[in-house]
Amino acid sequence: DNLGLKWLFGILVPLIIILLAISLFNAKNVHKIDRTQRVDWLSVVESCLGFGALLYGFSDISNMGTINFTNGFITIMGFVVLIFFCWRQLKLEKPLVNLRVFKNYTFNLTTILSAISNIALLSVELVLPLYLQRVHGLSVFQAGLMLLPGAILEGITSPIAGRLYDKFGIKKLSLIGYAIIILGTMPMMFFTPETNLLLVAGAYAFRIIGIATVMMPTFTEGLNALPINLYVHGNAAASTVR
């Protein structure tokens, strides 16, 4: 409200510097470093170009509201480069990202579920502030306060969800979590300019409980389904899908 959007990012700079300084002296390697491993730079270039082109293409399509020659061509080229990237990973003895993790059914299923929960989180986090500011006329500060209960509940729920996952497993936890997401989303289908703001904040907060219940446990379940030597590759692959 007072300093503009750029300071939302600027305020993080000193915090990041402090974290870097702390990490420099306190972070420890938990695994042996493989000095024989060499980075395949062609894979790095293909990854950067492929995902960079996709990101630019989809972003431009979103901003323009239409597909034109430029953004369509860039998006297609991004897909083409990523096909070459994937083909190269399957050929290399030590790939940048081992795509063979997708041969594991449990990993594939939980990666999709985790991605869906990520979509459920980010979509509403983007749209709801716009709804609160443009439809209800709230300030940026007021819209942020409306999302605050959900953020607090997410922080509380996440460690609880981890313990419930250890105790009951992923199936029961995911069924309950996605049911909560559905119940929290249904009122949002009927939001109008006259909708009570307490209902808006309550539906968002309730929905966040479901998202926090399933997001990291499904991600963890997918990694647990892999051999330990593929954990790093599974993490990278699942994060990319999300």
N, C-alpha and C positions, 0 to 999 in steps of 0.2 A: 504493500500500500504506500509506503513512504520512500523507498529507495529504488524501486523498479526491479524488473525481472533479473537484470544482470547480477545484482547483489545477492540473489538467491544462490548463485553459483560462487560469487566472489567470497562470500562468508565461509565457504568450505576450504578455501586455499590455506589459511593458517592452520586449520584443523588437520588437513592432509599432511602438511609439513611436520606437525607434531607427531602424527602417526608414523611417518617415514623415519623420523629420528628414533622413536621408540622401537620400531621394527628392526632398525639397523643394529641395535644392541641386544635385543631380547628374542628375536625370532630365531628358532633353531631348526635345522634340517632334521626331519623325522625318518628319512630314508637315506640310504647310501646314494651318492650321486654317481651315475653311470658316465664315466669320462669317455667311454668308447662311443657313446651315442652322438651322432652328428645331425644337425638340423638340415633337412632337405629344403633348400631355399626356393626351389622351383615350386614346391608345395605351398610354401608361405606366400609366394607371389600370387599363385592361383587362388588361394584362399582369400587374400586381400582384395584382389580384383573381382572375384566372383561374388563374394558377400557384399563388397562395396557397391558393385553395380546393382545388385538386387535391392539393397537398402535405398540407394538413390532413386532407382526406378519406381519402387513402391511408394516412397515418400512423395515423389513428384506426381504420381497418379493420384495420391490422396489429396495433395494440395491443389492440383488442377481440377480435380473432379472428373477427369476424363483421361482416356488413353490416346496419346498422339504418337507420331512417328518416333520422336526422340526418346520419350520415356519407355515406349514399347520396345524399341530396339535395344536400349540399355538393359532393360529387364531380361530380354531374351538372351542377350550376350552374357549376362550374369549367370543364367541357367547353364549355358553352353560351357562356360569356363568351369563351373562347379562340377559338371559331368566329367570333364578332363581331370579335375582335382580328385574326384572319387575314384576314377579309373586308375590314377597314379597311386593312390593310397592302397588299393588292392594289389598292385604290382610290387610295391616296395617291401623289402624284407623287414625294415624298421620304419613304418609309415609315421607321418606327422600325427595323424589321427587314425587309429585302427578301426575301420568301419565294419570289421567282422563282429563287433559287439551287437550289431543289428540282427545277427543270426539267433540271438537269444530271445525267445518269445516273451518271457517275463520282463526283460529289459525294454522291449518294444512297447509292451502294453503300459507299463508304468511311466515310460517316457511320454507317451501320448496323454495319459491321465495328468501328469505333472504339467504338460504344456497347456492342457485345457484349463487347469486351475490358474495358470499364469495368465492366460487370456481373460479369464473371469476377473482376475484382480486388476490388471492394467486397463482393460476396457472401461470399467466403471470408474476407476481412479482418474481417467482422462475426461470422461463425459460428465460425471457428477459435478465437479467444480464449475464447468461451463453452464450446466443447468442451474446451479445455485446462483451464479453471478448474472447470467443473462436473462433467466426466466424469473427468478425471485428477487433480483436486484441487490444481492448481497455483495459486500466488498470482498476483496481477496482474503483479508484477514478473517472475516466472518465465515467464508466458505471453508477456510482451513480449520477453523474451530469445529465446524460441522463434521469434518472427517476425523477429528482428534479422537473421539471415543473408539472408533474402529481401529485406529493405529495403536491405541493403548491395549485394546483387546487382542490384537494380533501379537503384540509382544508378550502378553500373558499366556495366550493359548499355545504358541509354538512349542515351548518346552514341555507343556502338559501333553501335547499331541505326541511328542517324542517318547514320553514315558508310556503313553497308551499304546503306541506302536510296538514297543518292546514287550508289552504285556499281552495284547490281543491280536497282533498281526495287522497286515495291511487291508485285508478284505473287509472286516467289520468297520474299521476306522474310515476307509474310503466311502463305504455305503452311507455311513452317518454324515461324513463331511459333505459329500455331494448333495445329500438330501437337504442339509442346512443351506447350502448355496442356492438350491432351487427355491426353497421357501423364502429366502431373503431376497431373491431376484423377482419373484412374482409381484410384490407390491410395486416394484419399479416400473412394471408395464403400464401402470395406471397413474403415474405421476402427472400432475397438471400444474399450472401456475398457482392453483389454490391449495395444493397439497400441504398439509401441516409439516413444518420443518422438523418436528420431533419424529414424525414417521419416517422422513427421509434419512435422518441421522441414525434412527433405530434400525431401519432395514439395511443400511450400509454396514453398520456395526455387526449386526447378526450374521450377515453374509460373510464378513471378514472372518468370523469364527470358523465357518465351514472351510474357507480357503486355507487358513492357517492349519486346520486339522489335516488337510490332505496334501498340501504342496510339497513340503520337505519329506514327509514319510514315504510318499510314492517315489520321489527322487531317490531316496535312500534304498528302498526296496529294489529298485532297478540295479543299483550298483552292487547290492548284496548278491544279486543273481549271477554276477560275473566272477570269473577267477580274479584273484587279487592282482595279478600282473596286468589286468585290463582296466583296473579302477580309474586310472588317470584318463585313459581313452574314453571310457564310458562317461565320465564326468564331462569331458569336453564335448562329446557327441550329444549327450542329453541337454546340456546347456545351450548348444547351438540350435537344437530343435525348438527349445523354448523361445 
